[in-house]
Amino acid sequence: MTPTNWTPSPDPVTETSTDAGGAHRSDAANWARPVSSLKASTTTGTTDLVRGRRPMGAIQGFGQLWQKTFRVRLEGAGVTPPEVIRTWREHFGEFWPANARFHAPLTGIAPGEVALLDGRAPGGLTLSTGVLVLYSDDESFTFMTPEGHMFAGWVTFSAYDDGATTVAQAQVLMRAQDPIIELGMRFGGHRQENQHWVTTLRNLAARFGVDAVASTQVVCVDPRRQWRRATNLRYDVGMRSTLHMLGRPIRWLRRGR
């Protein structure tokens, strides 16, 4: 499940459904409470550049709208979808490629928590950003990006039965957040993003003793660019990370004083 219309509001998001007995149940506890700005519970080992930023969905992004789906079949692993999701959620950063770091919240990947991320850009610059845990249950969990992230949108991680085989899936619905990132996505950014999730799923499969390569499906849902969102450039993660790096000597001197 990938949310497509979540926006901050004073009241919690509530989803209800009816079970086989006709009783109503609510999965409100699985959703993050709407927030107007983000705050991480830990900054260990990274830089918190998402503090005070708003969460942004794909509708607030600038670039073309893409849906990317990555799947790996856990043939012969003998694990259920809930077991896969539990392992994935508890050890999420361990499955990432070597050039990226995921700093989990103190309470783990739970609705409403904010995780911080570090990634390497060309030239050795460390890009620091984060994600909001929008949704989490036994079969899936979803991240939502903040202002300044490389893209605006959602990433949903799930697992399901396909016959006698469990399939793990990562699905991204995204727009590049600003014109600079959109240009970068055209010249290698999409390839790098795709490889990130292919590697992640391969590492996840290896945890269950499966040597498999993830399949990739990429669809351009909307080829138009939202030029009214070009002002997102003021939050660009590359510019903010560069300014933060250049300010290190000043911060060091202030701490010395």
C-alpha positions in Angstrom: 0.0 0.0 0.0 1.4 3.4 -1.0 -0.5 6.4 0.5 -1.1 9.1 -2.1 -2.9 11.9 -0.3 -1.6 12.2 3.2 -1.3 15.8 4.4 -0.7 17.3 7.9 -3.9 18.1 9.9 -4.8 18.5 13.6 -6.4 15.1 13.8 -4.8 11.6 13.5 -5.3 9.7 10.3 -7.8 6.9 10.8 -8.5 4.0 8.5 -11.4 1.7 9.3 -12.7 -1.5 7.8 -15.2 -4.3 8.6 -14.1 -7.8 9.4 -15.9 -11.0 8.6 -18.1 -10.7 11.7 -19.3 -7.3 10.8 -17.3 -5.5 13.6 -15.5 -2.4 12.8 -11.7 -2.2 13.5 -9.3 0.7 13.2 -5.6 0.7 12.2 -5.1 4.3 13.3 -2.2 3.1 15.6 -0.4 2.0 12.4 -0.3 5.5 11.0 1.8 8.5 12.0 0.0 11.3 13.6 0.0 14.3 11.2 2.8 16.7 12.0 3.7 20.2 10.7 7.5 19.7 11.1 9.9 16.8 11.7 12.2 16.1 14.6 14.5 13.1 14.9 14.8 11.2 18.2 18.6 10.6 17.6 21.4 12.2 15.6 24.1 9.7 16.5 26.6 9.4 13.7 25.0 11.9 11.3 23.8 15.4 10.8 20.2 16.4 11.5 19.2 18.6 8.5 15.5 17.6 8.6 14.6 19.3 11.9 11.8 21.7 11.3 11.1 20.5 7.8 7.7 19.5 6.6 6.9 16.0 5.1 6.3 16.2 1.4 4.5 13.7 -0.8 4.8 13.3 -4.6 2.1 15.9 -5.2 4.5 18.6 -3.8 7.5 17.5 -6.0 8.8 19.1 -9.1 9.9 16.5 -11.6 8.2 13.7 -13.6 6.2 11.3 -11.5 7.7 7.8 -11.4 6.5 4.5 -9.9 9.3 2.0 -9.4 8.7 -1.5 -8.1 11.5 -3.9 -7.1 10.8 -7.5 -6.1 12.8 -10.5 -5.0 11.5 -14.0 -4.7 12.7 -15.9 -1.5 12.6 -19.3 -3.2 13.1 -22.1 -0.7 13.5 -19.8 2.3 10.5 -21.1 4.1 9.6 -17.7 5.7 6.3 -16.0 6.0 5.6 -12.4 4.9 5.4 -11.2 8.6 8.7 -12.8 9.3 10.3 -11.0 6.4 8.8 -7.6 7.4 9.9 -8.1 11.0 13.5 -8.8 10.0 13.5 -6.0 7.4 12.2 -3.5 9.8 14.5 -4.5 12.7 17.7 -4.6 10.6 16.8 -2.1 7.9 20.1 -0.3 7.6 22.1 -3.5 7.5 20.7 -4.3 4.0 21.7 -0.9 2.4 24.6 -0.6 0.0 28.0 0.3 1.5 27.8 4.0 0.3 24.7 4.8 2.4 23.9 4.8 6.0 20.5 4.5 7.7 20.3 5.8 11.3 17.2 4.2 12.9 15.1 6.1 15.5 15.7 5.2 19.1 12.4 3.3 19.2 12.9 1.6 15.9 10.8 1.9 12.7 7.5 2.9 14.2 4.7 5.2 13.0 5.6 8.9 13.5 9.3 8.3 14.0 12.0 10.1 12.0 15.1 8.3 10.7 18.2 10.1 9.4 20.1 9.1 6.3 23.6 9.7 4.9 24.5 9.0 1.3 27.6 9.7 -0.9 27.3 12.1 -3.8 29.9 12.4 -6.6 32.9 14.3 -5.4 32.7 12.7 -1.9 30.0 15.0 -0.5 27.9 13.5 2.2 24.2 14.1 1.6 22.3 14.2 4.9 18.5 13.9 5.0 15.8 11.7 6.6 12.4 10.1 6.3 9.2 10.0 8.3 7.8 6.6 9.2 4.3 7.1 7.8 2.8 3.6 8.3 3.9 0.3 9.8 2.1 -3.0 10.4 3.0 -6.7 10.2 3.0 -6.8 6.4 4.4 -3.5 5.3 5.8 -0.1 6.3 6.0 3.2 4.5 8.4 6.1 4.5 7.6 9.7 3.5 10.2 12.2 2.5 10.7 15.7 4.0 11.5 19.0 2.3 15.0 18.9 1.0 15.1 15.2 0.3 16.4 14.1 -3.2 12.8 13.3 -4.1 9.3 14.0 -2.9 7.2 10.9 -2.3 6.7 7.6 -0.5 8.6 4.3 -0.3 6.6 1.2 0.8 8.2 -2.0 1.8 6.0 -5.1 1.8 6.0 -8.9 1.6 3.3 -11.3 0.3 2.7 -14.9 -0.6 3.0 -15.9 -4.3 1.9 -19.5 -4.3 4.4 -21.3 -2.0 7.0 -18.5 -2.2 7.3 -15.3 -0.2 8.1 -12.2 -2.3 9.7 -9.1 -0.8 8.9 -5.8 -2.5 10.0 -2.1 -2.4 7.8 0.3 -4.2 8.7 4.0 -4.8 6.3 6.7 -5.9 8.4 9.8 -6.5 9.1 13.1 -8.1 12.5 14.8 -8.1 12.1 17.6 -5.5 13.6 20.4 -7.5 15.0 21.3 -10.9 18.7 20.5 -10.0 17.8 17.1 -8.7 15.6 16.5 -11.8 18.5 17.2 -14.0 20.7 14.9 -11.9 18.1 12.1 -12.1 18.3 12.2 -15.9 22.1 11.9 -15.9 22.6 8.9 -13.8 20.4 9.6 -10.7 17.7 7.1 -11.7 20.2 4.4 -12.4 21.8 5.0 -9.0 18.5 5.0 -7.2 17.4 1.8 -8.9 20.6 0.1 -8.0 20.2 1.1 -4.4 17.0 -0.9 -4.0 18.2 -3.8 -6.1 21.2 -4.1 -3.8 19.0 -3.8 -0.7 16.7 -6.6 -1.8 19.6 -8.8 -2.7 21.1 -8.3 0.7 17.7 -9.0 2.3 17.3 -12.2 0.4 20.8 -13.2 1.4 19.8 -12.9 5.1 17.4 -15.8 4.4 19.9 -17.8 2.6 18.7 -16.9 -0.9 21.0 -15.8 -3.7 18.6 -13.9 -6.0 18.5 -10.7 -8.1 15.6 -8.4 -7.7 13.4 -7.6 -10.7 12.8 -3.9 -11.6 9.7 -2.3 -13.1 9.8 1.4 -13.8 6.8 3.4 -15.0 6.6 7.1 -15.8 3.1 7.9 -14.4 3.2 11.6 -15.4 5.8 13.0 -17.8 5.0 16.6 -16.9 7.1 18.8 -14.5 5.4 20.9 -12.0 7.1 24.3 -12.6 5.2 26.0 -9.8 7.2 23.7 -7.5 10.6 25.0 -8.7 10.9 27.0 -5.5 11.6 23.7 -3.7 15.2 24.5 -4.7 15.6 26.5 -1.5 15.5 23.2 0.4 17.9 21.3 -1.9 19.8 18.6 0.1 23.0 19.1 -1.9 23.2 22.9 -1.2 22.2 22.4 2.5 24.8 19.6 3.0 27.5 21.7 1.3 26.8 24.8 3.4 26.8 22.6 6.5 30.2 21.1 5.6 31.7 24.6 4.9 30.4 25.8 8.3 32.3 23.1 10.3 35.3 25.3 11.0 33.1 28.1 12.4 31.2 25.6 14.6 34.5 24.1 15.8 35.7 27.5 16.8 32.5 28.3 18.6 32.7 25.0 20.6 36.3 25.9 21.5 35.3 29.2 22.9 
